[in-house]
Amino acid sequence: MAEINVTAATFQKEVLESDKPVLVDFWAPWCGPCKMLGPVVAEIAEEHPEIKVCKVNVDDEDELAQQFGVMSIPFVAVFKDGNLTKSTVGFQSKENLLNLI
């Protein structure tokens, strides 16, 4: 399954109302570590259809970033049943990200 770009308008439906665990990558196009993490997140999206993978561009969606206390990026959050269950900051390996879920 491909990554889904999420906005404030679609966050409720795509993330909070999802029937699957959701991995959300808060990123920005100018962020070096985000560029390194992007392919890892894309691999998870392709290899694990049981996980919904979403991306939030913090430059475009600063309200969402503030809502979830994103102070540094990349910030990866995991949501289950509409609740934020775990999060991490900085580049992470695929194994580490899958362990969050």
Secondary structure, DSSP 4 states (H G I P E B T S, - for coil): ---EE--HHHHIIIIIT-SS-EEEEEE-TT-HHHHHHHHHHHHHHHH-TTSEEEEEETTT-HHHHHHTT--SSSEEEEEETTEEEEEEES---HHHHHHH-
